[in-house]
Amino acid sequence: MSNLIKDLFFKSENFSLKLEKYFDIYEEYFSSYKGKKIIFVEIGVYNGGSLKIWKNFFGDNAKIIGIDINPECKKFEEPGIDIYIGNQSDPNFWYNFFQKVGNVDIILDDGGHTNLDQIITTTQCIPYINDGGILMVEDVHTSYINSYNSKKSLSFINFAKKIIDDVNYTYDNSKKFNFSLNKYIYSTHFYESMVIFKVNRSKTIQNNKFDNNGINHKIEDLTWVGNELHITTIAKILDKIIFINSKKIKKIIRKIVNSKILSKFFN
């Protein structure tokens, strides 16, 4: 099956380096932006090989911006492609950048890949991505490499896992993090070596329940009966003892037994 971005990658005059599985993900997430008036930002210019790929893929209506810490990368600037020099781990850089550029539509982080680089970039950029836009963070396998992490427990992957909880906390607002992005991020997508955050403020509202006013047949909810599969025998014995709270005891035993069964899937 043809992949335009992969074709453009091999035709690019300047050197670029990508993992093979990325190309299908690019096509899946970027194709809907082709021909549109968008601002696309790539962090990590390196040898400039991918900037023209994005320009050719998105078309003349797109504004392409490259960001790199190395001043030499300024040489790749040309009409339709702007280069900003700065440190992606510096919140002040991002503040000044967005003051000049304004909100953007897509950010592709292919920069330094350290936990500081990726987490600071995510926290500083998400609020400046337009609704319907995305932040795509590449090479997140560095979360498992000691040299890229100031502390493994504070890896980017662990941060992204926290975002899953953060998004789900909007359900009933029962829990809150001191630092939250759940008023911007409405979905997170995980791939090998890549994490994608979709931004849409209109979809981060509390997820209220609705019913359709149809006929309620009063069918009994047997959820907890199904979860007593592994304590059937003891449950029957407890139900026959009239002077104890069998429901409470079964609940305790059910949790212990089911937790033991499930623990093997978390090792």
BELSUL-V461762 format. One record per pair of residues at least 4 apart in sequence whose C-alpha atoms are under 6 Angstrom apart, sorted by the first residue. I is the first residue (numbers start at 0). J is the second residue. Records with the same first field share a line. If there is no record, write none. Layout:
I=J ; J
//
This chain:
5=22
7=52
13=47 ; 48
14=46 ; 48
15=48
25=29
26=30
33=57
34=57 ; 58
35=60
36=60 ; 61
37=61 ; 104
38=61 ; 62 ; 103 ; 104
39=63 ; 105
40=64 ; 65 ; 106
41=65 ; 106 ; 107
42=65 ; 66 ; 108 ; 109 ; 110
43=66 ; 67 ; 109 ; 110
44=65 ; 67
51=55
53=57
54=58
57=61
62=79
63=80
64=80 ; 81 ; 82
65=82
66=82 ; 83 ; 84
67=84 ; 85
68=84 ; 85 ; 86
70=84
73=82
76=80 ; 81 ; 82
87=116
88=116 ; 119
97=101
102=127 ; 128
103=128 ; 129
104=128 ; 129 ; 132
105=132 ; 133 ; 134
106=134
107=135
108=136 ; 137
109=137
113=147 ; 148
114=118 ; 148 ; 154 ; 155
115=119
116=120
118=155
119=123
120=124
121=125
128=132
130=198 ; 199
131=198 ; 199
132=198
133=196 ; 197 ; 198
134=195 ; 196
135=195
136=193 ; 194
137=193
138=192 ; 193
139=192 ; 193
140=192
141=147
142=154 ; 155
165=181
166=181
168=172 ; 174
169=205
170=205 ; 206
182=200 ; 203
183=198 ; 199 ; 200
184=197 ; 198
185=198 ; 203
186=197
187=195 ; 196
188=194 ; 195
189=194
230=234
237=245
238=245
245=249
249=253
253=257
254=258
258=262
//
